[in-house]
Amino acid sequence: MKLELYQYVALCRDIPEYSLKCGDVGMLVDYVTHPVGGEDGYILEVFNAAGNSIAVFSVPMSAVAKLTSDTVLTVRSLAELK
């Protein structure tokens, strides 16, 4: 099932090239069709706590989950991972 565009989603895996961890939140900004029939994906944009964009990248659909009403957001420093 495709998630709706422009909603916040949680990562289900680490994205080390952007210092992002499973559970970090991003906005789903577009859909990506796999060019040779593999798993389709999403383009996500991730923001820092001040609202500045820090990364835009694609992930397979299985790499994100819809946020639910029992989800709690947390804050961590990206500097800790670099």
N, C-alpha and C positions, 0 to 999 in steps of 0.2 A: 504494500500500500504506500503510495507516494504521500509524503507530508506536504502541507501547504507552504507556499512561498511566504517569505517575510515573517516567519515565526522563529522564536529561539528554540534551539535544540541542544542536547548535551552530547559531547563526544563519547563514544563507547570504546575508544582506544587512544593511546598516546599518539601524538604527531610530533616526533622529536625535532624535525627540521624547523619547527616554529616554537619549540619549547612548550608545547601544549600537552596537557595530561587528560586522561580519561576523566570525564565529569566536567571539564571546562565547557563553557556555554558559547555558542556562536549563532549567528542568524543565517538561515537558509535563504540564499539569494537567487539561486537558479538551479535548473536540472541539467544533467549531463547524460547523454546516451552513450553507452560503451560502443566504440567503433567496430568491434568484431564480435558482438553478441555476448560479452561478459556482463557482469553486474553493472547496472546503471548507477549513477551517482548524483551527488549534490555539490554545488559550489557554496561554501560557507564563508562568511566574514566574521572575524572575531575582533572584539573591541576590548580596550582596557577599561578599568573602572571609571576613568574620566570621560569615556565615550569616544576615544580616538581609535580609529581602525588600526589594528596591528598585524593582521594577516588576512589574505584571501586565498583560498585553495580549494581543490576538489577532493572529495572522499567518496568511497562506495556508499550506497544507501545503508548498508549494514553497520557503518561506522558511526551512525548517529541515532539518538532516541528522542522522542517527543518528551518535552517537560510535562510533568504532571502536577496536580494540585498539592501533592505531598512532598514535592521537591524543595530542598533548601539550598540556596546559593551560598557560596563561600568566597573568600578573597584570599589570594596568595600572590606573591611577587614573582614575576618572570625572571628577575635577576637571580633568584635562588637556583635556577636550572642552567644558567649559562656558564 
